[in-house]
């Protein structure tokens, strides 16, 4: 719900990606980041870090 409210449809589209995550600590980090992230891409960086 928070994803849709903050980011609209693009936030709602993240739901399948986030639902596939089984790491509770990572899910907690995502939940906290929803409040401070300015974009869907910024939020996605929490669980899909760019490879170096």
mmCIF entry with sequence, helices, sheets and N, C-alpha, C, O atoms, coordinates in Angstrom:
data_MODEL
# 
_entry.id   MODEL 
# 
_entity.id                         1 
_entity.type                       polymer 
_entity.pdbx_number_of_molecules   1 
# 
_entity_poly.entity_id                      1 
_entity_poly.type                           'polypeptide(L)' 
_entity_poly.nstd_linkage                   no 
_entity_poly.nstd_monomer                   no 
_entity_poly.pdbx_seq_one_letter_code       
;(UNK)(UNK)(UNK)(UNK)(UNK)(UNK)(UNK)(UNK)(UNK)(UNK)(UNK)(UNK)(UNK)(UNK)(UNK)(UNK)
(UNK)(UNK)(UNK)(UNK)(UNK)(UNK)(UNK)(UNK)(UNK)(UNK)(UNK)(UNK)(UNK)(UNK)(UNK)(UNK)
(UNK)(UNK)(UNK)(UNK)(UNK)(UNK)(UNK)(UNK)(UNK)(UNK)(UNK)(UNK)(UNK)(UNK)(UNK)(UNK)
(UNK)(UNK)(UNK)(UNK)
;
_entity_poly.pdbx_seq_one_letter_code_can   XXXXXXXXXXXXXXXXXXXXXXXXXXXXXXXXXXXXXXXXXXXXXXXXXXXX 
_entity_poly.pdbx_strand_id                 A 
# 
loop_
_entity_poly_seq.entity_id 
_entity_poly_seq.num 
_entity_poly_seq.mon_id 
_entity_poly_seq.hetero 
1 1  UNK n 
1 2  UNK n 
1 3  UNK n 
1 4  UNK n 
1 5  UNK n 
1 6  UNK n 
1 7  UNK n 
1 8  UNK n 
1 9  UNK n 
1 10 UNK n 
1 11 UNK n 
1 12 UNK n 
1 13 UNK n 
1 14 UNK n 
1 15 UNK n 
1 16 UNK n 
1 17 UNK n 
1 18 UNK n 
1 19 UNK n 
1 20 UNK n 
1 21 UNK n 
1 22 UNK n 
1 23 UNK n 
1 24 UNK n 
1 25 UNK n 
1 26 UNK n 
1 27 UNK n 
1 28 UNK n 
1 29 UNK n 
1 30 UNK n 
1 31 UNK n 
1 32 UNK n 
1 33 UNK n 
1 34 UNK n 
1 35 UNK n 
1 36 UNK n 
1 37 UNK n 
1 38 UNK n 
1 39 UNK n 
1 40 UNK n 
1 41 UNK n 
1 42 UNK n 
1 43 UNK n 
1 44 UNK n 
1 45 UNK n 
1 46 UNK n 
1 47 UNK n 
1 48 UNK n 
1 49 UNK n 
1 50 UNK n 
1 51 UNK n 
1 52 UNK n 
# 
_struct_asym.id          A 
_struct_asym.entity_id   1 
# 
loop_
_struct_conf.conf_type_id 
_struct_conf.id 
_struct_conf.pdbx_PDB_helix_id 
_struct_conf.beg_label_comp_id 
_struct_conf.beg_label_asym_id 
_struct_conf.beg_label_seq_id 
_struct_conf.pdbx_beg_PDB_ins_code 
_struct_conf.end_label_comp_id 
_struct_conf.end_label_asym_id 
_struct_conf.end_label_seq_id 
_struct_conf.pdbx_end_PDB_ins_code 
_struct_conf.beg_auth_comp_id 
_struct_conf.beg_auth_asym_id 
_struct_conf.beg_auth_seq_id 
_struct_conf.end_auth_comp_id 
_struct_conf.end_auth_asym_id 
_struct_conf.end_auth_seq_id 
_struct_conf.pdbx_PDB_helix_class 
_struct_conf.details 
_struct_conf.pdbx_PDB_helix_length 
HELX_P HELX_P1 AA1 UNK A 2  ? UNK A 7  ? UNK A 2  UNK A 7  1 ? 6  
HELX_P HELX_P2 AA2 UNK A 9  ? UNK A 12 ? UNK A 9  UNK A 12 1 ? 4  
HELX_P HELX_P3 AA3 UNK A 15 ? UNK A 19 ? UNK A 15 UNK A 19 1 ? 5  
HELX_P HELX_P4 AA4 UNK A 24 ? UNK A 36 ? UNK A 24 UNK A 36 1 ? 13 
HELX_P HELX_P5 AA5 UNK A 40 ? UNK A 47 ? UNK A 40 UNK A 47 1 ? 8  
# 
_struct_conf_type.id          HELX_P 
_struct_conf_type.criteria    ? 
_struct_conf_type.reference   ? 
# 
loop_
_atom_site.group_PDB 
_atom_site.id 
_atom_site.type_symbol 
_atom_site.label_atom_id 
_atom_site.label_alt_id 
_atom_site.label_comp_id 
_atom_site.label_asym_id 
_atom_site.label_entity_id 
_atom_site.label_seq_id 
_atom_site.pdbx_PDB_ins_code 
_atom_site.Cartn_x 
_atom_site.Cartn_y 
_atom_site.Cartn_z 
_atom_site.occupancy 
_atom_site.B_iso_or_equiv 
_atom_site.pdbx_formal_charge 
_atom_site.auth_seq_id 
_atom_site.auth_comp_id 
_atom_site.auth_asym_id 
_atom_site.auth_atom_id 
_atom_site.pdbx_PDB_model_num 
ATOM 1   N N  . UNK A 1 1  ? 0.819  -1.194  0.000   1.00 0.00 ? 1  UNK A N  1 
ATOM 2   C CA . UNK A 1 1  ? 0.000  0.000   0.000   1.00 0.00 ? 1  UNK A CA 1 
ATOM 3   C C  . UNK A 1 1  ? 0.863  1.257   0.000   1.00 0.00 ? 1  UNK A C  1 
ATOM 4   O O  . UNK A 1 1  ? 0.588  2.213   -0.726  1.00 0.00 ? 1  UNK A O  1 
ATOM 5   N N  . UNK A 1 2  ? 1.912  1.244   0.827   1.00 0.00 ? 2  UNK A N  1 
ATOM 6   C CA . UNK A 1 2  ? 2.801  2.394   0.895   1.00 0.00 ? 2  UNK A CA 1 
ATOM 7   C C  . UNK A 1 2  ? 3.491  2.662   -0.429  1.00 0.00 ? 2  UNK A C  1 
ATOM 8   O O  . UNK A 1 2  ? 3.714  3.815   -0.799  1.00 0.00 ? 2  UNK A O  1 
ATOM 9   N N  . UNK A 1 3  ? 3.829  1.597   -1.140  1.00 0.00 ? 3  UNK A N  1 
ATOM 10  C CA . UNK A 1 3  ? 4.477  1.758   -2.439  1.00 0.00 ? 3  UNK A CA 1 
ATOM 11  C C  . UNK A 1 3  ? 3.569  2.488   -3.420  1.00 0.00 ? 3  UNK A C  1 
ATOM 12  O O  . UNK A 1 3  ? 4.013  3.380   -4.143  1.00 0.00 ? 3  UNK A O  1 
ATOM 13  N N  . UNK A 1 4  ? 2.299  2.105   -3.441  1.00 0.00 ? 4  UNK A N  1 
ATOM 14  C CA . UNK A 1 4  ? 1.358  2.738   -4.366  1.00 0.00 ? 4  UNK A CA 1 
ATOM 15  C C  . UNK A 1 4  ? 1.095  4.187   -3.980  1.00 0.00 ? 4  UNK A C  1 
ATOM 16  O O  . UNK A 1 4  ? 1.025  5.059   -4.846  1.00 0.00 ? 4  UNK A O  1 
ATOM 17  N N  . UNK A 1 5  ? 0.950  4.445   -2.691  1.00 0.00 ? 5  UNK A N  1 
ATOM 18  C CA . UNK A 1 5  ? 0.680  5.808   -2.245  1.00 0.00 ? 5  UNK A CA 1 
ATOM 19  C C  . UNK A 1 5  ? 1.838  6.746   -2.557  1.00 0.00 ? 5  UNK A C  1 
ATOM 20  O O  . UNK A 1 5  ? 1.626  7.886   -2.972  1.00 0.00 ? 5  UNK A O  1 
ATOM 21  N N  . UNK A 1 6  ? 3.055  6.270   -2.359  1.00 0.00 ? 6  UNK A N  1 
ATOM 22  C CA . UNK A 1 6  ? 4.202  7.150   -2.544  1.00 0.00 ? 6  UNK A CA 1 
ATOM 23  C C  . UNK A 1 6  ? 4.639  7.260   -4.005  1.00 0.00 ? 6  UNK A C  1 
ATOM 24  O O  . UNK A 1 6  ? 4.993  8.342   -4.473  1.00 0.00 ? 6  UNK A O  1 
ATOM 25  N N  . UNK A 1 7  ? 4.612  6.134   -4.721  1.00 0.00 ? 7  UNK A N  1 
ATOM 26  C CA . UNK A 1 7  ? 5.186  6.115   -6.068  1.00 0.00 ? 7  UNK A CA 1 
ATOM 27  C C  . UNK A 1 7  ? 4.179  5.836   -7.180  1.00 0.00 ? 7  UNK A C  1 
ATOM 28  O O  . UNK A 1 7  ? 4.555  5.751   -8.349  1.00 0.00 ? 7  UNK A O  1 
ATOM 29  N N  . UNK A 1 8  ? 2.916  5.695   -6.828  1.00 0.00 ? 8  UNK A N  1 
ATOM 30  C CA . UNK A 1 8  ? 1.904  5.436   -7.849  1.00 0.00 ? 8  UNK A CA 1 
ATOM 31  C C  . UNK A 1 8  ? 2.029  4.030   -8.418  1.00 0.00 ? 8  UNK A C  1 
ATOM 32  O O  . UNK A 1 8  ? 2.455  3.099   -7.735  1.00 0.00 ? 8  UNK A O  1 
ATOM 33  N N  . UNK A 1 9  ? 1.650  3.902   -9.675  1.00 0.00 ? 9  UNK A N  1 
ATOM 34  C CA . UNK A 1 9  ? 1.650  2.580   -10.313 1.00 0.00 ? 9  UNK A CA 1 
ATOM 35  C C  . UNK A 1 9  ? 3.052  1.987   -10.411 1.00 0.00 ? 9  UNK A C  1 
ATOM 36  O O  . UNK A 1 9  ? 3.217  0.773   -10.287 1.00 0.00 ? 9  UNK A O  1 
ATOM 37  N N  . UNK A 1 10 ? 4.063  2.825   -10.632 1.00 0.00 ? 10 UNK A N  1 
ATOM 38  C CA . UNK A 1 10 ? 5.428  2.293   -10.729 1.00 0.00 ? 10 UNK A CA 1 
ATOM 39  C C  . UNK A 1 10 ? 5.868  1.670   -9.406  1.00 0.00 ? 10 UNK A C  1 
ATOM 40  O O  . UNK A 1 10 ? 6.629  0.703   -9.403  1.00 0.00 ? 10 UNK A O  1 
ATOM 41  N N  . UNK A 1 11 ? 5.403  2.208   -8.296  1.00 0.00 ? 11 UNK A N  1 
ATOM 42  C CA . UNK A 1 11 ? 5.697  1.615   -6.996  1.00 0.00 ? 11 UNK A CA 1 
ATOM 43  C C  . UNK A 1 11 ? 4.980  0.298   -6.805  1.00 0.00 ? 11 UNK A C  1 
ATOM 44  O O  . UNK A 1 11 ? 5.534  -0.649  -6.249  1.00 0.00 ? 11 UNK A O  1 
ATOM 45  N N  . UNK A 1 12 ? 3.762  0.245   -7.263  1.00 0.00 ? 12 UNK A N  1 
ATOM 46  C CA . UNK A 1 12 ? 2.989  -0.987  -7.163  1.00 0.00 ? 12 UNK A CA 1 
ATOM 47  C C  . UNK A 1 12 ? 3.627  -2.090  -8.010  1.00 0.00 ? 12 UNK A C  1 
ATOM 48  O O  . UNK A 1 12 ? 3.526  -3.268  -7.670  1.00 0.00 ? 12 UNK A O  1 
ATOM 49  N N  . UNK A 1 13 ? 4.275  -1.719  -9.096  1.00 0.00 ? 13 UNK A N  1 
ATOM 50  C CA . UNK A 1 13 ? 4.942  -2.697  -9.956  1.00 0.00 ? 13 UNK A CA 1 
ATOM 51  C C  . UNK A 1 13 ? 6.139  -3.348  -9.276  1.00 0.00 ? 13 UNK A C  1 
ATOM 52  O O  . UNK A 1 13 ? 6.602  -4.399  -9.721  1.00 0.00 ? 13 UNK A O  1 
ATOM 53  N N  . UNK A 1 14 ? 6.647  -2.745  -8.207  1.00 0.00 ? 14 UNK A N  1 
ATOM 54  C CA . UNK A 1 14 ? 7.762  -3.341  -7.454  1.00 0.00 ? 14 UNK A CA 1 
ATOM 55  C C  . UNK A 1 14 ? 7.317  -4.516  -6.605  1.00 0.00 ? 14 UNK A C  1 
ATOM 56  O O  . UNK A 1 14 ? 8.135  -5.354  -6.226  1.00 0.00 ? 14 UNK A O  1 
ATOM 57  N N  . UNK A 1 15 ? 6.045  -4.584  -6.307  1.00 0.00 ? 15 UNK A N  1 
ATOM 58  C CA . UNK A 1 15 ? 5.538  -5.595  -5.383  1.00 0.00 ? 15 UNK A CA 1 
ATOM 59  C C  . UNK A 1 15 ? 5.960  -7.023  -5.737  1.00 0.00 ? 15 UNK A C  1 
ATOM 60  O O  . UNK A 1 15 ? 6.417  -7.738  -4.846  1.00 0.00 ? 15 UNK A O  1 
ATOM 61  N N  . UNK A 1 16 ? 5.832  -7.475  -6.984  1.00 0.00 ? 16 UNK A N  1 
ATOM 62  C CA . UNK A 1 16 ? 6.275  -8.845  -7.285  1.00 0.00 ? 16 UNK A CA 1 
ATOM 63  C C  . UNK A 1 16 ? 7.760  -9.064  -7.001  1.00 0.00 ? 16 UNK A C  1 
ATOM 64  O O  . UNK A 1 16 ? 8.157  -10.139 -6.551  1.00 0.00 ? 16 UNK A O  1 
ATOM 65  N N  . UNK A 1 17 ? 8.571  -8.053  -7.263  1.00 0.00 ? 17 UNK A N  1 
ATOM 66  C CA . UNK A 1 17 ? 10.009 -8.167  -6.993  1.00 0.00 ? 17 UNK A CA 1 
ATOM 67  C C  . UNK A 1 17 ? 10.248 -8.312  -5.493  1.00 0.00 ? 17 UNK A C  1 
ATOM 68  O O  . UNK A 1 17 ? 11.024 -9.164  -5.061  1.00 0.00 ? 17 UNK A O  1 
ATOM 69  N N  . UNK A 1 18 ? 9.581  -7.481  -4.708  1.00 0.00 ? 18 UNK A N  1 
ATOM 70  C CA . UNK A 1 18 ? 9.787  -7.478  -3.260  1.00 0.00 ? 18 UNK A CA 1 
ATOM 71  C C  . UNK A 1 18 ? 9.205  -8.737  -2.626  1.00 0.00 ? 18 UNK A C  1 
ATOM 72  O O  . UNK A 1 18 ? 9.768  -9.267  -1.668  1.00 0.00 ? 18 UNK A O  1 
ATOM 73  N N  . UNK A 1 19 ? 8.092  -9.214  -3.149  1.00 0.00 ? 19 UNK A N  1 
ATOM 74  C CA . UNK A 1 19 ? 7.480  -10.427 -2.594  1.00 0.00 ? 19 UNK A CA 1 
ATOM 75  C C  . UNK A 1 19 ? 8.372  -11.652 -2.744  1.00 0.00 ? 19 UNK A C  1 
ATOM 76  O O  . UNK A 1 19 ? 8.236  -12.611 -1.984  1.00 0.00 ? 19 UNK A O  1 
ATOM 77  N N  . UNK A 1 20 ? 9.276  -11.632 -3.708  1.00 0.00 ? 20 UNK A N  1 
ATOM 78  C CA . UNK A 1 20 ? 10.155 -12.783 -3.921  1.00 0.00 ? 20 UNK A CA 1 
ATOM 79  C C  . UNK A 1 20 ? 11.346 -12.799 -2.962  1.00 0.00 ? 20 UNK A C  1 
ATOM 80  O O  . UNK A 1 20 ? 12.107 -13.766 -2.943  1.00 0.00 ? 20 UNK A O  1 
ATOM 81  N N  . UNK A 1 21 ? 11.515 -11.752 -2.174  1.00 0.00 ? 21 UNK A N  1 
ATOM 82  C CA . UNK A 1 21 ? 12.636 -11.656 -1.234  1.00 0.00 ? 21 UNK A CA 1 
ATOM 83  C C  . UNK A 1 21 ? 12.282 -12.409 0.042   1.00 0.00 ? 21 UNK A C  1 
ATOM 84  O O  . UNK A 1 21 ? 11.220 -12.190 0.624   1.00 0.00 ? 21 UNK A O  1 
ATOM 85  N N  . UNK A 1 22 ? 13.171 -13.291 0.474   1.00 0.00 ? 22 UNK A N  1 
ATOM 86  C CA . UNK A 1 22 ? 12.926 -14.080 1.673   1.00 0.00 ? 22 UNK A CA 1 
ATOM 87  C C  . UNK A 1 22 ? 13.717 -13.614 2.881   1.00 0.00 ? 22 UNK A C  1 
ATOM 88  O O  . UNK A 1 22 ? 13.491 -14.095 3.992   1.00 0.00 ? 22 UNK A O  1 
ATOM 89  N N  . UNK A 1 23 ? 14.628 -12.696 2.685   1.00 0.00 ? 23 UNK A N  1 
ATOM 90  C CA . UNK A 1 23 ? 15.490 -12.204 3.769   1.00 0.00 ? 23 UNK A CA 1 
ATOM 91  C C  . UNK A 1 23 ? 14.739 -11.144 4.582   1.00 0.00 ? 23 UNK A C  1 
ATOM 92  O O  . UNK A 1 23 ? 14.468 -10.047 4.094   1.00 0.00 ? 23 UNK A O  1 
ATOM 93  N N  . UNK A 1 24 ? 14.414 -11.489 5.812   1.00 0.00 ? 24 UNK A N  1 
ATOM 94  C CA . UNK A 1 24 ? 13.626 -10.591 6.666   1.00 0.00 ? 24 UNK A CA 1 
ATOM 95  C C  . UNK A 1 24 ? 14.358 -9.278  6.924   1.00 0.00 ? 24 UNK A C  1 
ATOM 96  O O  . UNK A 1 24 ? 13.730 -8.220  6.959   1.00 0.00 ? 24 UNK A O  1 
ATOM 97  N N  . UNK A 1 25 ? 15.660 -9.330  7.103   1.00 0.00 ? 25 UNK A N  1 
ATOM 98  C CA . UNK A 1 25 ? 16.426 -8.102  7.341   1.00 0.00 ? 25 UNK A CA 1 
ATOM 99  C C  . UNK A 1 25 ? 16.380 -7.185  6.122   1.00 0.00 ? 25 UNK A C  1 
ATOM 100 O O  . UNK A 1 25 ? 16.272 -5.966  6.259   1.00 0.00 ? 25 UNK A O  1 
ATOM 101 N N  . UNK A 1 26 ? 16.460 -7.768  4.948   1.00 0.00 ? 26 UNK A N  1 
ATOM 102 C CA . UNK A 1 26 ? 16.391 -6.977  3.728   1.00 0.00 ? 26 UNK A CA 1 
ATOM 103 C C  . UNK A 1 26 ? 14.993 -6.376  3.563   1.00 0.00 ? 26 UNK A C  1 
ATOM 104 O O  . UNK A 1 26 ? 14.855 -5.223  3.153   1.00 0.00 ? 26 UNK A O  1 
ATOM 105 N N  . UNK A 1 27 ? 13.971 -7.147  3.879   1.00 0.00 ? 27 UNK A N  1 
ATOM 106 C CA . UNK A 1 27 ? 12.598 -6.628  3.807   1.00 0.00 ? 27 UNK A CA 1 
ATOM 107 C C  . UNK A 1 27 ? 12.399 -5.467  4.784   1.00 0.00 ? 27 UNK A C  1 
ATOM 108 O O  . UNK A 1 27 ? 11.711 -4.498  4.464   1.00 0.00 ? 27 UNK A O  1 
ATOM 109 N N  . UNK A 1 28 ? 12.992 -5.563  5.954   1.00 0.00 ? 28 UNK A N  1 
ATOM 110 C CA . UNK A 1 28 ? 12.913 -4.463  6.929   1.00 0.00 ? 28 UNK A CA 1 
ATOM 111 C C  . UNK A 1 28 ? 13.602 -3.214  6.396   1.00 0.00 ? 28 UNK A C  1 
ATOM 112 O O  . UNK A 1 28 ? 13.108 -2.100  6.569   1.00 0.00 ? 28 UNK A O  1 
ATOM 113 N N  . UNK A 1 29 ? 14.742 -3.409  5.747   1.00 0.00 ? 29 UNK A N  1 
ATOM 114 C CA . UNK A 1 29 ? 15.474 -2.275  5.176   1.00 0.00 ? 29 UNK A CA 1 
ATOM 115 C C  . UNK A 1 29 ? 14.649 -1.612  4.077   1.00 0.00 ? 29 UNK A C  1 
ATOM 116 O O  . UNK A 1 29 ? 14.625 -0.386  3.967   1.00 0.00 ? 29 UNK A O  1 
ATOM 117 N N  . UNK A 1 30 ? 13.979 -2.419  3.271   1.00 0.00 ? 30 UNK A N  1 
ATOM 118 C CA . UNK A 1 30 ? 13.128 -1.873  2.210   1.00 0.00 ? 30 UNK A CA 1 
ATOM 119 C C  . UNK A 1 30 ? 11.977 -1.081  2.812   1.00 0.00 ? 30 UNK A C  1 
ATOM 120 O O  . UNK A 1 30 ? 11.665 0.019   2.357   1.00 0.00 ? 30 UNK A O  1 
ATOM 121 N N  . UNK A 1 31 ? 11.356 -1.640  3.825   1.00 0.00 ? 31 UNK A N  1 
ATOM 122 C CA . UNK A 1 31 ? 10.238 -0.958  4.482   1.00 0.00 ? 31 UNK A CA 1 
ATOM 123 C C  . UNK A 1 31 ? 10.663 0.404   5.025   1.00 0.00 ? 31 UNK A C  1 
ATOM 124 O O  . UNK A 1 31 ? 9.949  1.392   4.858   1.00 0.00 ? 31 UNK A O  1 
ATOM 125 N N  . UNK A 1 32 ? 11.820 0.454   5.671   1.00 0.00 ? 32 UNK A N  1 
ATOM 126 C CA . UNK A 1 32 ? 12.325 1.731   6.186   1.00 0.00 ? 32 UNK A CA 1 
ATOM 127 C C  . UNK A 1 32 ? 12.652 2.690   5.050   1.00 0.00 ? 32 UNK A C  1 
ATOM 128 O O  . UNK A 1 32 ? 12.423 3.893   5.169   1.00 0.00 ? 32 UNK A O  1 
ATOM 129 N N  . UNK A 1 33 ? 13.186 2.167   3.951   1.00 0.00 ? 33 UNK A N  1 
ATOM 130 C CA . UNK A 1 33 ? 13.603 3.022   2.837   1.00 0.00 ? 33 UNK A CA 1 
ATOM 131 C C  . UNK A 1 33 ? 12.418 3.623   2.089   1.00 0.00 ? 33 UNK A C  1 
ATOM 132 O O  . UNK A 1 33 ? 12.560 4.658   1.439   1.00 0.00 ? 33 UNK A O  1 
ATOM 133 N N  . UNK A 1 34 ? 11.252 2.989   2.173   1.00 0.00 ? 34 UNK A N  1 
ATOM 134 C CA . UNK A 1 34 ? 10.074 3.538   1.491   1.00 0.00 ? 34 UNK A CA 1 
ATOM 135 C C  . UNK A 1 34 ? 9.807  4.968   1.974   1.00 0.00 ? 34 UNK A C  1 
ATOM 136 O O  . UNK A 1 34 ? 9.395  5.825   1.193   1.00 0.00 ? 34 UNK A O  1 
ATOM 137 N N  . UNK A 1 35 ? 10.043 5.215   3.252   1.00 0.00 ? 35 UNK A N  1 
ATOM 138 C CA . UNK A 1 35 ? 9.789  6.551   3.811   1.00 0.00 ? 35 UNK A CA 1 
ATOM 139 C C  . UNK A 1 35 ? 10.733 7.609   3.263   1.00 0.00 ? 35 UNK A C  1 
ATOM 140 O O  . UNK A 1 35 ? 10.333 8.760   3.089   1.00 0.00 ? 35 UNK A O  1 
ATOM 141 N N  . UNK A 1 36 ? 11.987 7.238   2.988   1.00 0.00 ? 36 UNK A N  1 
ATOM 142 C CA . UNK A 1 36 ? 12.981 8.235   2.613   1.00 0.00 ? 36 UNK A CA 1 
ATOM 143 C C  . UNK A 1 36 ? 13.359 8.234   1.140   1.00 0.00 ? 36 UNK A C  1 
ATOM 144 O O  . UNK A 1 36 ? 13.940 9.206   0.659   1.00 0.00 ? 36 UNK A O  1 
ATOM 145 N N  . UNK A 1 37 ? 13.048 7.176   0.418   1.00 0.00 ? 37 UNK A N  1 
ATOM 146 C CA . UNK A 1 37 ? 13.421 7.103   -0.996  1.00 0.00 ? 37 UNK A CA 1 
ATOM 147 C C  . UNK A 1 37 ? 12.652 8.141   -1.805  1.00 0.00 ? 37 UNK A C  1 
ATOM 148 O O  . UNK A 1 37 ? 11.473 8.396   -1.560  1.00 0.00 ? 37 UNK A O  1 
ATOM 149 N N  . UNK A 1 38 ? 13.341 8.729   -2.766  1.00 0.00 ? 38 UNK A N  1 
ATOM 150 C CA . UNK A 1 38 ? 12.722 9.738   -3.617  1.00 0.00 ? 38 UNK A CA 1 
ATOM 151 C C  . UNK A 1 38 ? 12.213 9.164   -4.936  1.00 0.00 ? 38 UNK A C  1 
ATOM 152 O O  . UNK A 1 38 ? 11.471 9.827   -5.660  1.00 0.00 ? 38 UNK A O  1 
ATOM 153 N N  . UNK A 1 39 ? 12.612 7.932   -5.245  1.00 0.00 ? 39 UNK A N  1 
ATOM 154 C CA . UNK A 1 39 ? 12.191 7.323   -6.501  1.00 0.00 ? 39 UNK A CA 1 
ATOM 155 C C  . UNK A 1 39 ? 12.152 5.809   -6.365  1.00 0.00 ? 39 UNK A C  1 
ATOM 156 O O  . UNK A 1 39 ? 12.708 5.233   -5.430  1.00 0.00 ? 39 UNK A O  1 
ATOM 157 N N  . UNK A 1 40 ? 11.488 5.186   -7.314  1.00 0.00 ? 40 UNK A N  1 
ATOM 158 C CA . UNK A 1 40 ? 11.432 3.731   -7.358  1.00 0.00 ? 40 UNK A CA 1 
ATOM 159 C C  . UNK A 1 40 ? 12.834 3.164   -7.562  1.00 0.00 ? 40 UNK A C  1 
ATOM 160 O O  . UNK A 1 40 ? 13.192 2.150   -6.963  1.00 0.00 ? 40 UNK A O  1 
ATOM 161 N N  . UNK A 1 41 ? 13.626 3.822   -8.411  1.00 0.00 ? 41 UNK A N  1 
ATOM 162 C CA . UNK A 1 41 ? 14.990 3.345   -8.664  1.00 0.00 ? 41 UNK A CA 1 
ATOM 163 C C  . UNK A 1 41 ? 15.846 3.400   -7.404  1.00 0.00 ? 41 UNK A C  1 
ATOM 164 O O  . UNK A 1 41 ? 16.653 2.504   -7.156  1.00 0.00 ? 41 UNK A O  1 
ATOM 165 N N  . UNK A 1 42 ? 15.671 4.442   -6.619  1.00 0.00 ? 42 UNK A N  1 
ATOM 166 C CA . UNK A 1 42 ? 16.418 4.553   -5.365  1.00 0.00 ? 42 UNK A CA 1 
ATOM 167 C C  . UNK A 1 42 ? 16.038 3.421   -4.412  1.00 0.00 ? 42 UNK A C  1 
ATOM 168 O O  . UNK A 1 42 ? 16.900 2.850   -3.744  1.00 0.00 ? 42 UNK A O  1 
ATOM 169 N N  . UNK A 1 43 ? 14.781 3.109   -4.354  1.00 0.00 ? 43 UNK A N  1 
ATOM 170 C CA . UNK A 1 43 ? 14.311 2.018   -3.502  1.00 0.00 ? 43 UNK A CA 1 
ATOM 171 C C  . UNK A 1 43 ? 14.830 0.678   -4.014  1.00 0.00 ? 43 UNK A C  1 
ATOM 172 O O  . UNK A 1 43 ? 15.235 -0.179  -3.229  1.00 0.00 ? 43 UNK A O  1 
ATOM 173 N N  . UNK A 1 44 ? 14.818 0.507   -5.311  1.00 0.00 ? 44 UNK A N  1 
ATOM 174 C CA . UNK A 1 44 ? 15.282 -0.749  -5.921  1.00 0.00 ? 44 UNK A CA 1 
ATOM 175 C C  . UNK A 1 44 ? 16.765 -0.987  -5.621  1.00 0.00 ? 44 UNK A C  1 
ATOM 176 O O  . UNK A 1 44 ? 17.191 -2.140  -5.548  1.00 0.00 ? 44 UNK A O  1 
ATOM 177 N N  . UNK A 1 45 ? 17.553 0.064   -5.448  1.00 0.00 ? 45 UNK A N  1 
ATOM 178 C CA . UNK A 1 45 ? 18.978 -0.087  -5.148  1.00 0.00 ? 45 UNK A CA 1 
ATOM 179 C C  . UNK A 1 45 ? 19.214 -0.788  -3.824  1.00 0.00 ? 45 UNK A C  1 
ATOM 180 O O  . UNK A 1 45 ? 20.299 -1.326  -3.601  1.00 0.00 ? 45 UNK A O  1 
ATOM 181 N N  . UNK A 1 46 ? 18.222 -0.797  -2.937  1.00 0.00 ? 46 UNK A N  1 
ATOM 182 C CA . UNK A 1 46 ? 18.347 -1.477  -1.654  1.00 0.00 ? 46 UNK A CA 1 
ATOM 183 C C  . UNK A 1 46 ? 18.477 -2.975  -1.857  1.00 0.00 ? 46 UNK A C  1 
ATOM 184 O O  . UNK A 1 46 ? 19.281 -3.628  -1.191  1.00 0.00 ? 46 UNK A O  1 
ATOM 185 N N  . UNK A 1 47 ? 17.694 -3.521  -2.768  1.00 0.00 ? 47 UNK A N  1 
ATOM 186 C CA . UNK A 1 47 ? 17.705 -4.977  -2.935  1.00 0.00 ? 47 UNK A CA 1 
ATOM 187 C C  . UNK A 1 47 ? 18.307 -5.446  -4.263  1.00 0.00 ? 47 UNK A C  1 
ATOM 188 O O  . UNK A 1 47 ? 18.445 -6.649  -4.483  1.00 0.00 ? 47 UNK A O  1 
ATOM 189 N N  . UNK A 1 48 ? 18.661 -4.526  -5.135  1.00 0.00 ? 48 UNK A N  1 
ATOM 190 C CA . UNK A 1 48 ? 19.360 -4.862  -6.371  1.00 0.00 ? 48 UNK A CA 1 
ATOM 191 C C  . UNK A 1 48 ? 20.537 -3.925  -6.534  1.00 0.00 ? 48 UNK A C  1 
ATOM 192 O O  . UNK A 1 48 ? 20.539 -3.086  -7.434  1.00 0.00 ? 48 UNK A O  1 
ATOM 193 N N  . UNK A 1 49 ? 21.548 -4.054  -5.671  1.00 0.00 ? 49 UNK A N  1 
ATOM 194 C CA . UNK A 1 49 ? 22.687 -3.146  -5.778  1.00 0.00 ? 49 UNK A CA 1 
ATOM 195 C C  . UNK A 1 49 ? 23.380 -3.272  -7.145  1.00 0.00 ? 49 UNK A C  1 
ATOM 196 O O  . UNK A 1 49 ? 23.470 -4.360  -7.716  1.00 0.00 ? 49 UNK A O  1 
ATOM 197 N N  . UNK A 1 50 ? 23.857 -2.151  -7.643  1.00 0.00 ? 50 UNK A N  1 
ATOM 198 C CA . UNK A 1 50 ? 24.574 -2.163  -8.914  1.00 0.00 ? 50 UNK A CA 1 
ATOM 199 C C  . UNK A 1 50 ? 25.836 -2.993  -8.781  1.00 0.00 ? 50 UNK A C  1 
ATOM 200 O O  . UNK A 1 50 ? 26.551 -2.894  -7.784  1.00 0.00 ? 50 UNK A O  1 
ATOM 201 N N  . UNK A 1 51 ? 26.109 -3.804  -9.781  1.00 0.00 ? 51 UNK A N  1 
ATOM 202 C CA . UNK A 1 51 ? 27.345 -4.588  -9.725  1.00 0.00 ? 51 UNK A CA 1 
ATOM 203 C C  . UNK A 1 51 ? 28.533 -3.711  -10.092 1.00 0.00 ? 51 UNK A C  1 
ATOM 204 O O  . UNK A 1 51 ? 28.439 -2.808  -10.923 1.00 0.00 ? 51 UNK A O  1 
ATOM 205 N N  . UNK A 1 52 ? 29.619 -4.001  -9.461  1.00 0.00 ? 52 UNK A N  1 
ATOM 206 C CA . UNK A 1 52 ? 30.818 -3.172  -9.663  1.00 0.00 ? 52 UNK A CA 1 
ATOM 207 C C  . UNK A 1 52 ? 31.650 -3.690  -10.803 1.00 0.00 ? 52 UNK A C  1 
ATOM 208 O O  . UNK A 1 52 ? 32.694 -3.117  -11.115 1.00 0.00 ? 52 UNK A O  1 
# 
